[in-house]
Amino acid sequence: LVLCGCGGLWSLLALYRQIRRRRSLVTEEQRVEAARTKKQMEALIALDGWKMIAEAAKAQLGNRENTVMLNPTEDLAAENYMKGEIQGIKLFLSIPEKLIEQNAAILKLALEQEEDA
């Protein structure tokens, strides 16, 4: 829910990829959006609520990893399903940090662009 309200997670990821590939110019609107999203994600991970959710997700991750590693099963579909859950939880936990990193990179490019101008 929180990530959807951050100005379009997917559009920011696409912008980051485009800038990295083409070294295109960062517009003022893109710079403002990157700064806003970076600030929001930093605020999110500083919240006690996020820390509580992250701890719960890590506990679920540990449970699933232990089940897959310590209790092998002949039911490959169930095992693959659980591996998918593991990847999904890891992705969920990494989204705020990745957005911070990507938006910091966009801001760095914008600063370099200003210095070159």
Contacts in CASP RR format, 6 or more apart in sequence:
PFRMAT RR
TARGET T0000
AUTHOR 0000-0000-0000
METHOD contacts of the structure
MODEL  1
LVLCGCGGLWSLLALYRQIRRRRSLVTEEQRVEAARTKKQMEALIALDGW
KMIAEAAKAQLGNRENTVMLNPTEDLAAENYMKGEIQGIKLFLSIPEKLI
EQNAAILKLALEQEEDA
2 44 0 8 1.000
3 9 0 8 1.000
3 95 0 8 1.000
3 96 0 8 1.000
3 99 0 8 1.000
6 12 0 8 1.000
6 37 0 8 1.000
6 40 0 8 1.000
6 41 0 8 1.000
6 99 0 8 1.000
7 33 0 8 1.000
7 36 0 8 1.000
7 37 0 8 1.000
9 95 0 8 1.000
9 99 0 8 1.000
12 33 0 8 1.000
12 34 0 8 1.000
12 37 0 8 1.000
12 99 0 8 1.000
12 102 0 8 1.000
12 103 0 8 1.000
13 102 0 8 1.000
15 30 0 8 1.000
15 34 0 8 1.000
15 106 0 8 1.000
16 102 0 8 1.000
16 103 0 8 1.000
16 105 0 8 1.000
16 106 0 8 1.000
18 24 0 8 1.000
19 26 0 8 1.000
19 105 0 8 1.000
19 106 0 8 1.000
19 109 0 8 1.000
20 105 0 8 1.000
23 109 0 8 1.000
25 113 0 8 1.000
26 34 0 8 1.000
26 106 0 8 1.000
26 109 0 8 1.000
26 110 0 8 1.000
26 113 0 8 1.000
30 106 0 8 1.000
30 110 0 8 1.000
31 106 0 8 1.000
31 107 0 8 1.000
31 110 0 8 1.000
34 103 0 8 1.000
34 106 0 8 1.000
34 107 0 8 1.000
34 110 0 8 1.000
35 103 0 8 1.000
35 107 0 8 1.000
37 99 0 8 1.000
37 103 0 8 1.000
38 99 0 8 1.000
38 100 0 8 1.000
38 103 0 8 1.000
38 104 0 8 1.000
38 107 0 8 1.000
41 96 0 8 1.000
41 97 0 8 1.000
41 99 0 8 1.000
41 100 0 8 1.000
41 103 0 8 1.000
42 100 0 8 1.000
44 50 0 8 1.000
44 96 0 8 1.000
45 51 0 8 1.000
45 96 0 8 1.000
45 97 0 8 1.000
45 100 0 8 1.000
50 96 0 8 1.000
54 93 0 8 1.000
57 89 0 8 1.000
57 92 0 8 1.000
57 93 0 8 1.000
58 93 0 8 1.000
60 89 0 8 1.000
61 86 0 8 1.000
61 89 0 8 1.000
61 90 0 8 1.000
61 93 0 8 1.000
64 82 0 8 1.000
64 85 0 8 1.000
64 86 0 8 1.000
64 89 0 8 1.000
65 86 0 8 1.000
67 82 0 8 1.000
68 79 0 8 1.000
68 82 0 8 1.000
68 83 0 8 1.000
68 86 0 8 1.000
72 79 0 8 1.000
73 79 0 8 1.000
END
